[in-house]
Amino acid sequence: MIKKVVLFVTMCGVLALTALVQAQENGQGDWRESAQLMKLVDLLDRPQDGYCLDVVGTGNNIRFDMPLIAHNCKPGLAADEAVIHQPDGTLYFPAYQGCVTVMGLNSNALPYNALLLKQCGVDEPFLAASRFQKFSVNKTQQLQLDGTDLCITVGDVSKDTYSTEHRWRSLYMQSCELAQSHLSQWQFLKP
């Protein structure tokens, strides 16, 4: 029974976010004015564009069921990279009306937990999402999950996406103290 409830809640969330994507593509709302790129300070192996926080997919093929990644930054401000660091600490993707969420269990997040885009402030069975959606920029320019010692960190290996012109890296939580600065220091930029 619990599996059915969890599946139902998950499917409702995916359907709601999909509907929001379709509404945005039909011209409802203008997120481009307030959104920015969340870009890694170190350009790593992409001196021409660097890496940005990214939702997997494009257009009608956005994948809310897959972990967020670091993707080479695209020209301009694409919906899947447009984020606002809200005053309450949430990392909000206005085009999808979703928040970056650490995939902790109940009320605990661990190093190496992935991040997904979920509805903002909505707790689900086994996921206290509202607890895992607030981040602060710490003194070393890392994005730290509030109430923890965990920071958003990029993997040290990159691979091609669908094209050899594009690269991606994993994105996960790591102890802020252990996270290498070139893989965990972020900036918010208007393209």
Residue frames relative to the residue before (quaternion, step in Angstrom):
aa qw qx qy qz dx dy dz
M 1.0000 0.0000 0.0000 0.0000 0.00 0.00 0.00
I 0.6517 0.5140 -0.3214 0.4558 3.60 0.93 -0.89
K 0.6222 0.5435 -0.3430 0.4471 3.59 1.00 -0.78
K 0.6555 0.5100 -0.3129 0.4609 3.58 0.98 -0.81
V 0.6426 0.5137 -0.3207 0.4694 3.59 1.01 -0.81
V 0.6569 0.5022 -0.3104 0.4690 3.58 0.92 -0.92
L 0.6510 0.5091 -0.3129 0.4682 3.59 0.93 -0.88
F 0.6530 0.5166 -0.3130 0.4569 3.59 0.94 -0.89
V 0.6687 0.4924 -0.2999 0.4695 3.60 0.88 -0.94
T 0.6480 0.5156 -0.3158 0.4632 3.59 0.96 -0.86
M 0.6722 0.4927 -0.2985 0.4652 3.59 0.87 -0.91
C 0.6231 0.5298 -0.3452 0.4604 3.61 1.02 -0.73
G 0.6514 0.5177 -0.3097 0.4601 3.57 0.98 -0.84
V 0.6578 0.5009 -0.3037 0.4735 3.59 0.94 -0.91
L 0.6628 0.5007 -0.3071 0.4644 3.59 0.93 -0.87
A 0.6487 0.5130 -0.3243 0.4590 3.60 0.96 -0.82
L 0.6769 0.4761 -0.3014 0.4736 3.60 0.90 -0.85
T 0.6175 0.5362 -0.3422 0.4628 3.60 1.05 -0.71
A 0.6467 0.5076 -0.3182 0.4721 3.60 0.98 -0.82
L 0.6403 0.5214 -0.3275 0.4592 3.57 1.02 -0.75
V 0.6183 0.5334 -0.3401 0.4663 3.59 1.04 -0.75
Q 0.6760 0.4921 -0.3001 0.4592 3.57 0.86 -0.93
A 0.6350 0.5171 -0.3328 0.4675 3.61 1.00 -0.76
Q 0.6501 0.5154 -0.3198 0.4578 3.57 0.97 -0.84
E 0.6753 0.4955 -0.2998 0.4567 3.58 0.94 -0.85
N 0.6476 0.4919 -0.3170 0.4881 3.58 1.22 -0.39
G 0.6494 -0.5849 0.2950 0.3862 3.57 1.25 0.34
Q 0.4818 0.6574 -0.4568 0.3565 3.60 1.18 0.25
G 0.8125 0.1875 -0.1644 0.5268 3.59 -0.70 1.06
D 0.1511 -0.7734 0.6072 0.1014 3.56 -1.21 0.51
W 0.1036 -0.8386 0.5347 -0.0011 3.54 0.01 1.34
R 0.5362 0.6708 -0.3945 0.3269 3.61 1.17 -0.42
E 0.6270 0.5761 -0.3400 0.3993 3.59 1.09 -0.63
S 0.7973 0.3106 -0.1552 0.4937 3.60 0.91 -0.84
A 0.6171 0.5814 -0.3485 0.3996 3.61 1.15 -0.45
Q 0.1553 -0.7619 0.6242 0.0763 3.53 -1.31 0.50
L 0.5117 -0.5637 0.5212 0.3858 3.52 -1.36 -0.08
M 0.2259 -0.6989 0.6527 0.1855 3.55 -1.17 0.63
K 0.0014 -0.8548 0.5097 -0.0978 3.52 -0.06 1.39
L 0.4890 -0.6315 0.5194 0.3038 3.54 -1.06 0.82
V 0.5076 -0.6636 0.4520 0.3124 3.62 -0.87 0.91
D 0.7125 0.3958 -0.2363 0.5290 3.60 0.90 -0.93
L 0.4014 -0.7424 0.4882 0.2223 3.60 -0.79 0.98
L 0.2585 -0.8016 0.4964 0.2102 3.59 1.31 -0.29
D 0.8075 -0.2495 0.1957 0.4973 3.60 -0.85 -0.97
R 0.6398 0.4798 -0.3216 0.5069 3.61 1.29 0.36
P 0.0551 -0.8490 0.5242 0.0371 3.64 0.55 1.09
Q 0.6561 0.5342 -0.3140 0.4308 3.60 1.14 -0.52
D 0.8463 0.0913 -0.0279 0.5241 3.64 1.07 -0.53
G 0.3672 -0.7497 0.4873 0.2562 3.64 1.10 -0.40
Y 0.5107 -0.6353 0.4947 0.3015 3.56 -1.35 -0.25
C 0.1193 -0.7856 0.6062 0.0326 3.54 -1.07 0.90
L 0.5841 -0.5246 0.4820 0.3890 3.53 -1.30 0.44
D 0.0101 0.8344 -0.5436 0.0900 3.59 -0.76 1.03
V 0.3279 -0.6834 0.6164 0.2134 3.53 -1.19 0.72
V 0.4762 -0.6851 0.4682 0.2909 3.59 -0.80 0.98
G 0.7280 0.4106 -0.3253 0.4422 3.55 -1.02 0.87
T 0.1806 -0.7628 0.6101 0.1154 3.50 -1.38 -0.03
G 0.8339 0.1744 -0.1262 0.5083 3.59 -1.14 0.58
N 0.8139 -0.1699 0.1689 0.5293 3.56 -0.77 -1.10
N 0.6612 0.5139 -0.2983 0.4580 3.58 1.26 -0.03
I 0.2445 0.7588 -0.5563 0.2345 3.59 1.03 0.75
R 0.2279 -0.7980 0.5516 0.0834 3.56 -0.90 1.02
F 0.1527 -0.8172 0.5535 0.0494 3.56 -0.08 1.31
D 0.6358 0.5382 -0.3203 0.4511 3.57 1.26 -0.33
M 0.6571 0.4813 -0.3073 0.4921 3.60 1.27 -0.03
P 0.5902 -0.5875 0.4098 0.3722 3.60 -1.10 0.60
L 0.5397 -0.5825 0.4974 0.3493 3.54 -1.23 0.54
I 0.1814 -0.7831 0.5892 0.0818 3.56 -1.19 0.59
A 0.3931 -0.5972 0.6050 0.3505 3.50 -1.41 -0.09
H 0.0512 -0.7892 0.6109 -0.0366 3.58 -0.67 1.17
N 0.5666 -0.5496 0.4349 0.4333 3.59 -1.03 0.53
C 0.5368 -0.6535 0.4310 0.3148 3.56 -0.93 0.96
K 0.3515 -0.7365 0.5457 0.1901 3.53 -0.94 0.96
P 0.5987 -0.5495 0.4176 0.4065 3.61 -1.17 0.40
G 0.7958 0.2500 -0.1976 0.5149 3.58 -1.01 0.75
L 0.5446 -0.5819 0.4804 0.3662 3.53 -1.17 -0.68
A 0.1257 -0.8099 0.5723 0.0271 3.56 -0.12 1.33
A 0.6325 -0.5641 0.3808 0.3699 3.58 -1.11 0.69
D 0.7124 0.4686 -0.2667 0.4492 3.59 0.98 -0.80
E 0.7177 0.3549 -0.2606 0.5395 3.60 1.30 0.16
A 0.5450 0.6388 -0.3822 0.3858 3.59 1.30 -0.10
V 0.0770 0.8150 -0.5600 0.1276 3.56 -0.48 1.25
I 0.1740 -0.7437 0.6347 0.1174 3.53 -1.27 0.54
H 0.2610 -0.7202 0.6180 0.1766 3.58 -0.88 0.94
Q 0.2548 -0.8252 0.4926 0.1070 3.53 -0.06 1.38
P 0.6506 -0.5241 0.3759 0.4010 3.63 -1.19 0.44
D 0.6734 0.4839 -0.3075 0.4668 3.64 1.09 -0.57
G 0.6242 -0.5781 0.3244 0.4134 3.60 1.30 0.06
T 0.5382 0.6265 -0.4204 0.3757 3.59 1.18 -0.22
L 0.3062 -0.6811 0.6319 0.2076 3.53 -1.28 0.59
Y 0.0745 -0.8591 0.5032 -0.0566 3.49 -0.01 1.43
F 0.2160 -0.7383 0.6287 0.1143 3.56 -0.93 1.01
P 0.2665 -0.8271 0.4685 0.1592 3.62 -0.03 1.24
A 0.6060 0.5646 -0.3711 0.4199 3.61 1.04 -0.59
Y 0.7702 0.3068 -0.1531 0.5378 3.59 1.15 -0.63
Q 0.3129 -0.7756 0.4803 0.2644 3.58 1.33 -0.12
G 0.5218 0.6037 -0.4284 0.4239 3.55 0.91 1.01
C 0.3360 -0.7398 0.5567 0.1726 3.52 -1.29 0.46
V 0.5308 -0.5864 0.5045 0.3462 3.54 -1.16 0.67
T 0.0344 -0.8165 0.5735 -0.0579 3.55 -0.76 1.12
V 0.3532 -0.7037 0.5764 0.2188 3.56 -0.87 0.98
M 0.3672 -0.7534 0.5072 0.2006 3.57 -0.85 0.95
G 0.0810 0.7933 -0.5878 0.1363 3.51 0.43 1.31
L 0.4050 -0.6768 0.5504 0.2738 3.55 -1.31 0.04
N 0.8141 -0.0123 -0.0774 0.5755 3.54 -0.73 1.17
S 0.7730 -0.3178 0.2168 0.5044 3.63 -0.38 -1.10
N 0.6277 0.5343 -0.3329 0.4579 3.59 1.22 0.41
A 0.1213 -0.7476 0.6497 0.0654 3.53 -1.04 0.92
L 0.1940 -0.7889 0.5789 0.0699 3.54 -1.11 0.78
P 0.6159 -0.4859 0.4325 0.4444 3.57 -1.24 0.24
Y 0.8118 0.2552 -0.2485 0.4628 3.54 -1.18 0.80
N 0.3986 0.6718 -0.5167 0.3505 3.63 1.18 0.25
A 0.4400 -0.6815 0.5272 0.2529 3.55 -1.10 0.79
L 0.3252 -0.7033 0.5919 0.2221 3.56 -1.38 0.11
L 0.0695 -0.7774 0.6247 0.0241 3.56 -1.05 0.83
L 0.4520 -0.6204 0.5493 0.3302 3.54 -1.32 0.23
K 0.0403 0.7966 -0.5967 0.0881 3.57 -0.66 1.18
Q 0.6471 -0.4756 0.3952 0.4461 3.55 -1.28 0.18
C 0.5010 -0.6774 0.4571 0.2850 3.54 -0.98 0.86
G 0.8717 0.1266 -0.1000 0.4627 3.55 -1.01 0.92
V 0.5754 0.5883 -0.3838 0.4189 3.61 1.22 0.19
D 0.2115 -0.7724 0.5902 0.1020 3.55 -0.60 1.19
E 0.1501 -0.7712 0.6163 0.0536 3.54 -1.12 0.81
P 0.6575 -0.4563 0.3698 0.4718 3.60 -1.18 0.18
F 0.8483 0.1209 -0.1584 0.4906 3.56 -0.93 1.08
L 0.7562 0.2935 -0.2000 0.5496 3.64 1.21 -0.03
A 0.1597 -0.7716 0.6130 0.0586 3.54 -0.41 1.29
A 0.1714 -0.8598 0.4727 0.0895 3.55 0.59 1.24
S 0.6412 0.5410 -0.3464 0.4197 3.59 0.89 -0.83
R 0.6357 0.5195 -0.3192 0.4733 3.61 1.15 -0.55
F 0.7502 0.3951 -0.1839 0.4972 3.58 1.15 -0.61
Q 0.6233 0.5684 -0.3243 0.4280 3.60 1.19 0.44
K 0.6634 0.4966 -0.3144 0.4630 3.62 1.18 0.08
F 0.0384 -0.8124 0.5785 -0.0628 3.52 -0.72 1.20
S 0.1489 -0.7586 0.6281 0.0886 3.54 -1.20 0.66
V 0.4237 -0.6415 0.5642 0.3010 3.55 -1.19 0.57
N 0.2529 -0.7903 0.5392 0.1441 3.59 -0.59 1.12
K 0.7498 -0.4343 0.2677 0.4214 3.58 -1.31 0.10
T 0.7058 0.4171 -0.2680 0.5061 3.61 1.22 -0.32
Q 0.5508 -0.6597 0.3510 0.3719 3.57 1.29 0.45
Q 0.4444 0.6385 -0.4871 0.3970 3.56 1.11 0.71
L 0.3824 -0.6806 0.5660 0.2650 3.57 -1.23 0.48
Q 0.1031 -0.8340 0.5415 -0.0235 3.51 -0.29 1.37
L 0.4457 -0.6626 0.5353 0.2752 3.56 -0.99 0.92
D 0.4883 -0.6924 0.4471 0.2868 3.58 -0.66 1.13
G 0.8198 0.2439 -0.2019 0.4771 3.54 -1.04 0.87
T 0.7153 0.3626 -0.2413 0.5465 3.59 1.28 0.15
D 0.4352 -0.6420 0.5403 0.3263 3.54 -1.34 -0.09
L 0.4891 0.6789 -0.4056 0.3678 3.59 1.23 0.53
C 0.1094 -0.7965 0.5943 0.0217 3.56 -1.00 0.95
I 0.5445 -0.5981 0.4769 0.3441 3.56 -1.20 0.61
T 0.0185 -0.8166 0.5711 -0.0821 3.54 -0.69 1.20
V 0.3463 -0.7234 0.5678 0.1852 3.55 -1.15 0.77
G 0.5327 -0.6362 0.4566 0.3209 3.58 -1.07 0.72
D 0.5083 -0.6849 0.4390 0.2826 3.56 -1.15 0.57
V 0.6808 0.4151 -0.2814 0.5339 3.61 1.29 0.08
S 0.1342 -0.7768 0.6080 0.0942 3.59 -1.06 0.75
K 0.1148 -0.7753 0.6191 0.0497 3.55 -1.24 0.59
D 0.6176 -0.5266 0.4332 0.3919 3.56 -1.31 0.35
T 0.3543 -0.6577 0.6043 0.2770 3.53 -1.27 0.44
Y 0.7995 -0.1905 0.1723 0.5430 3.61 -0.89 -0.87
S 0.7543 0.2711 -0.1390 0.5816 3.57 1.28 -0.39
T 0.5149 -0.6454 0.4644 0.3204 3.58 -1.04 0.69
E 0.5824 0.5842 -0.3694 0.4279 3.60 1.26 -0.22
H 0.7380 0.3666 -0.1957 0.5316 3.58 1.23 -0.43
R 0.1488 -0.7819 0.6029 0.0558 3.55 -1.15 0.77
W 0.0940 -0.7735 0.6225 0.0729 3.53 -1.27 0.48
R 0.1424 -0.7514 0.6384 0.0871 3.53 -1.35 0.42
S 0.5632 -0.5819 0.4562 0.3688 3.55 -1.20 0.50
L 0.2032 -0.7444 0.6272 0.1062 3.53 -1.29 0.46
Y 0.1519 0.7960 -0.5659 0.1518 3.59 -0.74 1.00
M 0.5240 -0.5971 0.4989 0.3463 3.52 -1.34 0.10
Q 0.0017 0.7801 -0.6249 0.0326 3.55 -1.09 0.81
S 0.6123 -0.5033 0.4380 0.4242 3.55 -1.20 0.45
C 0.5038 -0.6757 0.4419 0.3070 3.60 -0.74 1.03
E 0.6588 0.5230 -0.3072 0.4451 3.55 1.00 -0.82
L 0.7213 0.4374 -0.2417 0.4795 3.60 1.05 -0.75
A 0.5734 0.6083 -0.3792 0.3968 3.59 1.16 -0.55
Q 0.4273 -0.6914 0.5205 0.2618 3.57 -0.83 1.00
S 0.5543 -0.6582 0.3945 0.3222 3.58 -0.85 0.98
H 0.6713 0.5031 -0.3260 0.4359 3.63 0.90 -0.76
L 0.7056 0.4133 -0.2574 0.5148 3.60 1.28 -0.24
S 0.7885 0.3369 -0.1584 0.4896 3.62 1.19 -0.12
Q 0.5833 0.5523 -0.4029 0.4387 3.63 1.17 0.21
W 0.1149 -0.8257 0.5521 -0.0133 3.55 -0.72 1.15
Q 0.1040 -0.7499 0.6480 0.0833 3.50 -1.38 0.38
F 0.3191 -0.7085 0.5933 0.2101 3.56 -1.23 0.53
L 0.0124 0.8253 -0.5590 0.0796 3.57 -0.62 1.16
K 0.3407 -0.6700 0.6153 0.2374 3.51 -1.21 0.62
P 0.4045 -0.7325 0.4813 0.2612 3.66 -0.65 1.01
